[in-house]
Amino acid sequence: PSADQRLKVSRRISTGENTEIATSSSSSVFPADQTPQVSWGDRGPHQLQKTCGLNILHCPITQAIQTEGEGPEPESGQPRPSAAPSQSEPVKKKISYAQLLKEGRRFNIDLVSKLMYSRGSLVDLLIKSNVSRYAEFKNVTRILTYRHGNVEQVPCSRADVFASRQLSVVEKRKLMRFLTSCLEETQEEQAFAGRPYLEFLRDQQLGDNLQHFLLHSIAMATEDTPTEEGLASTRHFLRCLGRYGNTPFLFPLYGLGEIPQCFCRMCAVFGGIYCLRHSVHSLLVHKDTNRCKAVIDSRGQRISCSHVVVEDGYVEAARKFLSRAVLITDGSVLSSESDQQVSLVTVPPSEAGGPSVRLVELCPSTMTCMPGTYLVHLTCQSVSSAYQDLSPVVTRMFRTPESHDQEGRPSVLWCLYFNMADGSAVEVEGHDLPSNVYVCSGPDGGLGHQHAIGQAEAIFHKILPEDEFCPPAPNPEDIIYDGETCTSPLGEEGEERGEEEGEGEGEGEPRPLGARRAAG
């Protein structure tokens, strides 16, 4: 899509289904008969495109949602009718707490705040496994930063750099020269190995503005980050630009809880069975082989098993924590012509050595909040409690009872602070466990999903070393039913083989073609 377009994703409508769509890490579900209603007026239909294996819907940025109180645009050549100041601008209705409770089903709040790199491991896995057809995605439209008490947009693509009014002509040339040169390894960066990335940026004769943008918003590093790590993050950021939009990031419609739900659908296609609300009480281990042969659930039921994968709460390990905050606000941190912006904001540490805060602002078109509100996620490494770590940032950027200068800031309608364990800090190896028990850590504090995907693939290959990780799920038209005539391209030979394999099995049981081959 071009720069004058904004990407938007609409909910996929599955014919014949009348079920609830529930997300495993969301606080609410949307019944099929109570889907959020978004009014698009008469501005034209959406345009669904399948881009690089993902379902992405976009419409021109001029197709903005009509706010209540606005009338149709006058025809070209006709003078705009004069109106009183109170009538020319739509009156913004205040949203009450009671209204939030009434519309609670329209909010999907993820306990973990992450984004998807367009060329990251998760997007590649979604496309490879054909799981991407179960969900839609929306582009993150803006990269922002908080500097000198103001929220500013970070120019990260070539078009953004030359259109930026924050940078001088000299700064634009320096920035483009640096972004072009850092894609390849040079001898100059080798001289800074082990030294802070900030020193390397200063050596490139970059001003304070460019150093701030590159360090905090593009590399998403700190002042102590080594040069090699900072350059690796910068290169990954640049490689992800332009695949789906002007930023490197995507966000799934209805929240991150849709992603595990999509993989659960693929698992079910290959015969996976889910036993809900059955926590594991104990493991039965064979004393001679040191292998777990069964588990006992909380109801006393014994379930035999060949392998067991458990989360890190079952092992003793040193842990670090993340501070999280979730806000519901009545406006964006940076107003723009479009009210359908998804923004990533980096807030540098207020003092040396402190953690930087990552802020993700979601608009109603992500289907995570009701119209007229924004859902804001804040995340940082824990130093103290979540409230002590994040409330100063909330006070500076939003209108709260503790704020001093409140003019022009969005109001906080609802807030939640909590701490959670950082899964990347848990060592999953080296525990005295049975040989067929594997530990999988919980969510980490990184922006992407590299840690989780890498760990899942490593555990998979330990259990099934010769099988392919997440093979493509069969297409619906490739699924045949026992007792029916096979119409696959295999011909008569394939038809006879399908009938022979179907003998002795119950009628009407689905068996996907290629599932046995793909699953090993």
Residue pairs with C-beta under 8 A, 6 or more apart in sequence:
1 7
1 58
1 244
1 245
3 159
3 246
4 60
4 61
5 58
5 59
5 60
5 61
6 58
6 59
6 60
6 61
6 139
6 141
6 338
6 340
6 341
7 56
7 57
7 58
7 138
7 139
7 141
7 244
7 245
8 46
8 57
8 58
8 59
8 138
8 340
8 365
9 55
9 56
9 57
9 136
9 137
9 138
9 253
9 365
10 46
10 48
10 57
10 136
10 253
11 35
11 136
11 253
11 254
11 367
12 55
12 135
12 136
17 32
18 32
18 33
19 32
20 29
20 30
20 31
20 32
21 29
21 30
21 32
21 254
21 261
22 29
22 261
23 29
23 108
23 110
23 254
23 255
23 256
23 257
23 258
23 260
23 261
24 257
24 260
24 261
25 110
25 111
25 112
25 255
25 256
25 257
25 260
26 108
26 109
26 110
26 254
26 255
26 257
27 107
27 108
27 109
28 104
28 105
28 106
28 107
28 108
28 109
29 105
30 36
30 105
30 106
30 108
30 254
30 367
31 105
34 105
36 106
36 364
36 367
36 370
36 371
38 65
38 364
38 365
38 371
39 65
39 66
40 46
40 63
40 65
41 65
41 66
43 59
43 62
43 63
43 64
43 66
44 59
44 63
46 57
46 58
46 59
47 57
47 58
47 59
48 55
48 56
48 57
49 56
49 57
49 58
50 56
51 244
52 118
52 127
52 243
52 244
53 126
53 127
53 132
54 123
54 126
54 127
54 132
54 136
54 137
54 244
54 250
55 132
55 133
55 135
55 136
55 137
56 136
56 137
56 138
56 139
56 244
57 136
61 337
61 338
64 337
64 338
64 339
64 340
65 339
65 340
65 371
67 90
67 339
68 90
68 91
68 93
69 89
69 90
69 91
70 90
74 80
74 81
92 330
93 372
94 330
95 330
95 372
95 373
95 413
97 413
97 414
100 107
100 328
100 370
100 373
100 413
100 414
103 370
106 369
106 370
107 328
107 368
107 369
107 370
107 375
108 254
108 255
108 257
108 367
108 368
108 369
109 255
109 326
109 368
109 375
110 255
110 256
110 257
110 368
110 377
111 324
111 420
111 443
112 256
112 420
112 443
113 324
113 358
113 360
113 377
113 378
113 379
114 256
114 443
114 446
114 447
114 448
114 449
115 140
115 249
115 250
115 251
115 344
115 360
115 447
115 448
116 122
116 123
116 137
116 249
116 250
116 251
116 252
116 448
116 449
117 123
117 236
117 240
117 248
117 249
117 448
118 240
118 241
118 243
118 244
118 245
118 248
118 249
118 250
119 236
119 239
119 240
119 243
119 248
120 240
120 448
120 449
120 450
121 448
121 449
121 450
121 453
121 454
122 259
122 448
122 449
122 453
123 250
125 131
125 453
125 470
126 132
126 135
126 262
128 470
128 472
129 263
129 266
129 470
129 471
129 472
129 473
130 266
130 472
130 473
130 475
131 262
131 263
131 265
131 266
131 470
131 473
132 262
134 258
134 261
134 262
134 265
134 266
135 252
135 253
135 258
135 259
135 262
136 252
136 253
137 244
137 250
137 251
137 252
137 253
138 250
138 251
138 252
138 253
138 342
138 365
138 366
139 244
139 245
139 246
139 247
139 249
139 250
139 251
139 342
140 245
140 247
140 248
140 249
140 250
140 251
140 342
140 343
140 344
141 245
141 246
141 247
141 338
141 340
141 341
141 342
141 343
142 153
142 247
142 334
142 336
142 341
142 342
142 343
142 344
143 153
143 154
143 156
143 217
143 218
143 247
143 343
143 344
144 151
144 152
144 153
144 154
144 217
144 333
144 334
144 343
144 344
144 345
144 346
145 151
145 152
145 154
145 212
145 213
145 216
145 217
145 345
145 346
145 347
145 348
146 152
146 345
146 346
146 347
146 348
146 393
146 396
146 397
147 212
147 348
149 396
151 333
151 334
151 345
151 397
152 166
152 334
153 160
153 164
153 166
153 334
154 160
154 213
154 217
154 218
155 161
155 163
155 164
155 166
155 167
155 175
155 213
156 213
156 217
156 218
156 237
156 241
156 246
156 247
156 248
157 241
157 242
157 246
157 247
158 176
159 246
160 246
161 167
161 172
161 175
161 176
162 172
164 172
166 209
167 175
167 209
167 210
171 207
171 209
171 210
174 204
174 205
174 206
174 207
174 210
175 206
175 210
175 213
175 214
178 204
178 206
178 210
178 214
179 234
179 238
182 189
182 231
182 234
182 235
182 238
183 235
183 238
188 203
189 200
189 227
189 228
189 231
192 199
192 200
192 203
192 227
193 226
193 227
193 228
194 226
194 227
194 228
195 226
195 227
196 223
196 224
196 225
196 226
196 227
197 215
197 219
197 221
197 225
197 226
197 227
197 229
197 230
197 231
198 211
198 215
198 223
198 225
199 227
200 227
200 230
200 231
201 210
201 211
201 214
201 215
202 211
206 214
212 348
214 234
215 221
215 222
215 223
215 225
215 230
216 346
216 348
216 356
217 346
218 233
218 234
218 237
218 238
219 225
219 230
219 231
219 233
219 234
219 237
220 233
220 237
220 346
220 356
220 358
220 447
221 229
221 230
221 233
222 349
222 356
223 352
224 353
237 248
240 248
240 249
241 247
241 248
244 250
247 344
249 344
251 342
251 360
251 362
251 366
252 258
252 259
253 366
253 367
254 366
254 367
254 368
255 366
255 367
255 368
263 470
264 272
264 274
265 473
266 470
266 473
268 274
269 473
269 474
269 512
269 515
270 473
270 512
270 515
270 518
270 519
271 515
271 519
275 297
275 303
278 297
278 298
278 299
278 301
279 297
279 298
280 295
280 296
280 297
280 298
280 310
280 314
281 295
281 296
281 297
281 298
281 300
282 295
282 296
283 292
283 294
283 295
283 296
283 308
283 434
283 437
284 292
284 293
284 294
284 295
284 296
284 302
285 291
285 292
285 293
285 434
286 292
286 293
289 435
290 434
290 435
291 434
291 435
291 436
292 305
292 308
292 434
292 436
292 437
293 304
293 305
294 302
294 303
294 304
294 305
295 302
295 303
295 305
295 308
296 302
296 303
297 303
306 436
307 436
307 437
307 438
307 463
308 434
308 436
308 437
308 438
309 437
309 438
309 439
309 440
309 459
310 437
310 438
310 439
310 440
311 439
311 440
311 441
311 442
312 421
312 423
312 426
312 428
312 439
312 440
312 441
312 442
313 442
314 439
315 428
315 431
315 433
315 439
317 426
317 427
317 431
318 425
318 426
318 427
319 421
319 422
319 425
319 426
320 381
320 382
320 421
320 422
320 425
321 381
321 382
321 419
321 420
321 421
321 422
322 379
322 380
322 381
322 382
322 419
322 420
322 421
322 422
322 445
323 379
323 380
323 381
323 382
323 383
323 384
323 385
323 386
323 389
323 390
323 417
323 419
324 377
324 378
324 379
324 386
324 390
324 417
324 418
324 419
324 420
325 376
325 377
325 378
325 386
325 390
325 391
325 394
325 415
325 416
325 417
325 418
326 375
326 376
326 377
326 378
326 415
326 416
327 375
327 376
327 378
327 394
327 398
327 412
327 413
327 414
327 415
327 416
328 369
328 373
328 374
328 375
328 376
328 412
328 413
328 414
328 415
329 373
329 374
329 376
329 398
329 410
329 411
329 412
329 413
330 372
330 373
330 374
330 410
330 411
330 413
331 374
331 410
331 411
332 339
332 341
332 343
332 361
332 363
332 374
332 410
333 343
333 345
333 359
333 361
333 376
333 397
333 398
333 410
334 341
334 343
339 363
340 363
340 364
340 365
341 361
341 363
342 360
342 361
342 362
342 363
342 365
342 366
343 359
343 360
343 361
344 358
344 359
344 360
344 361
345 358
345 359
345 360
345 361
346 356
346 357
346 358
346 359
347 356
347 357
347 358
347 359
347 393
347 397
348 356
349 355
349 356
349 357
350 392
354 383
355 380
355 381
355 383
355 389
356 380
357 378
357 379
357 380
357 389
357 390
357 393
358 378
358 379
358 380
358 447
359 376
359 377
359 378
359 393
359 397
360 376
360 377
360 379
361 374
361 375
361 376
362 368
362 369
362 374
362 375
362 376
362 377
363 369
363 374
364 370
364 371
364 372
364 373
364 374
366 375
368 375
369 375
373 413
374 410
378 390
378 393
378 394
379 445
380 389
380 390
381 422
381 445
382 389
382 419
382 422
383 389
385 417
385 419
386 417
386 418
386 419
387 417
390 417
391 402
391 417
394 400
394 412
394 415
395 402
395 403
396 403
397 409
398 409
398 410
398 411
398 412
399 406
399 409
399 410
399 411
399 412
400 411
400 412
403 409
420 442
420 443
421 442
422 444
422 445
423 441
423 442
423 443
423 444
423 451
423 452
424 441
424 444
424 445
424 446
424 451
425 444
426 441
426 442
428 438
428 439
428 440
428 441
428 455
429 439
431 439
433 439
438 459
438 462
438 463
440 455
440 456
440 459
441 451
441 455
443 452
444 451
444 452
457 469
460 467
460 469
461 469
464 520
466 520
467 519
467 520
468 518
468 520
471 518
471 519
472 518
473 512
474 512
474 513
474 514
474 515
474 518
478 488
478 512
478 513
478 514
479 510
479 511
479 512
479 513
480 486
480 487
480 488
480 498
480 510
480 511
480 513
481 507
481 508
481 509
481 510
481 511
482 502
482 505
482 506
482 507
482 508
482 509
482 511
483 502
483 507
483 508
485 495
486 494
486 495
486 498
486 499
488 494
488 495
488 498
488 513
490 497
490 498
501 511
502 511
